Amino acid sequence: MQAEIEHVAFADLEAGLNVIRNSPKEQGVLEMIVRRPGEGAREVAETGELDQVVGLVGDNWQDRPSSRSADGKAHPDMQINIMNSRIIALVAQEKDRWQLAGDQLFVDFDLSVENVPPGTKIAIGSAVLEATDQPHTGCMKFSGRFGVDALKLINSPAGKELQLRGICAKVVQSGQIKTGDTVKKSL
């Protein structure tokens, strides 16, 4: 049986902000792809297909209701959740726990408001995503998995500026992606 992981203290999380601030701004790397085939289920994949209609093929985004959409169905601007790999490495402590965050893509790339405002196009593999204006915020599940201090950090002014919880995006050009692909801003 695996020992329970002790959550990282706020001071230690805050000390890691400089590493996160130094994430690549123009060209980074796709570190992990995670499909969510069902409630609470996670599948780490080496490759994936991003589709304009269904998001990440094999993921259950389209089956997830949203209180933010007019019809209560999956929100079209929340197809893909992208999180900076440096913050998830800090809060999760072990790479096999990254998937617990619930995001589909983990990138070593600066996702701050300054670098990736809504409308920014992001190319990964042969696909292109667009950052949307939908906020991606921490919840009780995130707090339970990574600690109250992790939630406090991502919801702090610095956490919001750096978009530590990640960003919401939609697929604007379908295509193939794989772990290790370049992540870059696209025109």
C-alpha positions in Angstrom: 0.0 0.0 0.0 1.3 3.4 -1.0 1.9 5.9 1.8 -0.2 9.0 1.8 1.5 12.0 0.3 1.9 15.0 2.6 0.8 18.2 0.9 3.3 20.9 0.2 3.2 23.9 2.6 2.3 27.4 1.3 5.8 28.8 1.9 7.3 26.0 -0.1 4.8 26.4 -2.9 5.4 30.2 -3.0 9.1 29.6 -3.1 8.6 27.7 -6.4 6.9 30.6 -8.2 10.2 31.8 -9.8 10.6 28.4 -11.5 7.1 28.7 -12.8 7.7 32.4 -13.9 10.7 31.1 -15.9 8.5 28.8 -18.1 9.2 29.2 -21.8 7.2 32.1 -23.3 7.4 31.4 -27.0 8.1 27.7 -27.4 7.6 24.9 -24.9 6.9 21.2 -24.7 3.8 19.0 -24.3 4.7 16.9 -21.2 1.5 14.8 -20.7 -1.8 14.0 -22.3 -4.6 12.7 -20.1 -8.0 11.5 -21.3 -11.0 11.4 -18.9 -13.1 8.5 -20.3 -15.6 8.6 -17.4 -16.2 10.3 -14.0 -13.0 10.1 -12.0 -11.3 7.9 -14.6 -7.9 9.0 -16.1 -5.9 7.5 -19.0 -2.4 8.9 -19.6 -1.6 8.7 -23.3 1.5 9.2 -25.4 -0.6 10.4 -28.4 -3.9 12.0 -28.9 -6.2 13.5 -31.4 -7.7 17.0 -30.9 -11.0 17.4 -32.7 -13.0 20.7 -33.2 -16.2 18.9 -32.3 -15.3 16.5 -29.5 -12.2 18.0 -28.0 -9.7 15.3 -27.1 -10.9 12.1 -28.7 -11.6 9.6 -26.0 -12.2 12.2 -23.3 -15.7 12.8 -21.9 -15.7 16.6 -22.1 -18.8 16.6 -24.4 -20.7 14.5 -21.8 -19.9 16.9 -18.9 -22.7 19.4 -18.0 -21.7 23.0 -17.4 -23.5 25.6 -15.3 -21.7 28.2 -17.5 -23.4 27.2 -20.7 -26.9 28.5 -21.7 -28.3 25.0 -22.2 -26.4 23.3 -19.3 -24.5 21.1 -21.7 -20.7 21.0 -22.2 -19.3 24.5 -22.6 -17.8 25.0 -26.0 -15.1 27.3 -24.6 -14.0 24.7 -22.0 -13.2 21.8 -24.4 -9.6 21.5 -23.2 -8.0 22.3 -19.9 -4.2 23.1 -20.1 -2.0 23.3 -17.0 1.6 24.4 -16.7 3.7 21.3 -15.9 5.9 23.2 -13.4 3.1 24.0 -11.1 1.6 20.5 -11.2 5.0 19.1 -10.5 5.3 21.3 -7.5 1.9 20.6 -6.0 1.6 16.9 -7.0 5.2 16.0 -6.1 5.1 12.8 -8.2 4.5 12.7 -12.0 2.0 9.8 -11.6 -0.2 12.1 -9.6 -0.4 14.9 -12.3 -3.5 13.3 -13.8 -5.4 13.9 -10.6 -5.7 17.6 -11.5 -8.3 16.7 -14.2 -6.6 18.6 -17.0 -6.1 17.0 -20.4 -2.8 18.7 -21.4 0.2 19.5 -19.2 2.8 21.9 -20.9 6.1 23.4 -20.0 5.0 26.8 -21.3 4.1 30.2 -19.7 0.3 30.3 -19.4 0.2 33.6 -17.6 -2.4 36.2 -18.5 0.3 38.4 -20.0 1.7 35.6 -22.2 -1.6 33.8 -23.1 -4.5 36.2 -22.9 -7.9 35.0 -24.3 -7.8 34.6 -28.1 -4.2 33.5 -28.1 -3.7 30.6 -30.6 -1.5 27.7 -29.4 -0.1 25.2 -31.8 0.7 21.6 -30.6 1.6 19.0 -33.1 -0.7 19.5 -36.1 -3.5 20.9 -33.9 -4.2 24.5 -32.9 -6.1 25.6 -29.8 -7.4 29.0 -28.8 -7.3 30.2 -25.2 -10.8 31.3 -24.1 -12.0 33.8 -21.5 -13.5 31.0 -19.4 -11.8 31.0 -16.0 -10.2 27.7 -14.8 -10.4 27.7 -11.1 -9.5 25.4 -8.2 -12.2 23.4 -6.5 -12.7 21.2 -3.4 -11.4 18.2 -5.4 -8.2 20.0 -6.3 -7.8 21.0 -2.6 -8.4 17.5 -1.5 -5.8 16.0 -3.8 -3.1 18.7 -3.5 -3.9 20.5 -0.3 -5.5 23.7 1.0 -2.3 25.6 0.5 -2.1 24.6 -3.2 -5.6 26.0 -3.6 -4.7 29.1 -1.7 -1.7 29.7 -4.0 -3.5 29.2 -7.3 -6.3 31.6 -6.1 -3.9 34.2 -4.9 -3.2 37.4 -6.9 0.1 35.9 -8.2 -1.7 32.6 -8.9 -4.4 34.3 -10.9 -1.8 36.4 -12.9 0.2 33.3 -13.7 -3.0 31.3 -14.3 -1.6 28.5 -12.1 -4.7 26.5 -12.3 -4.4 26.5 -16.0 -6.5 27.8 -18.9 -9.5 26.7 -20.8 -9.2 26.3 -24.6 -11.1 25.2 -27.6 -9.8 23.3 -30.6 -9.8 25.5 -33.7 -7.8 23.2 -36.0 -8.1 19.4 -35.5 -4.9 17.5 -35.5 -2.6 14.9 -33.9 -0.5 15.5 -30.8 2.1 13.5 -28.9 4.1 13.8 -25.7 7.2 15.8 -26.5 5.6 17.9 -29.2 6.5 21.6 -29.4 4.0 24.0 -27.8 4.1 27.5 -29.3 2.0 30.6 -29.9 0.6 30.6 -33.4 -0.6 33.4 -35.6 
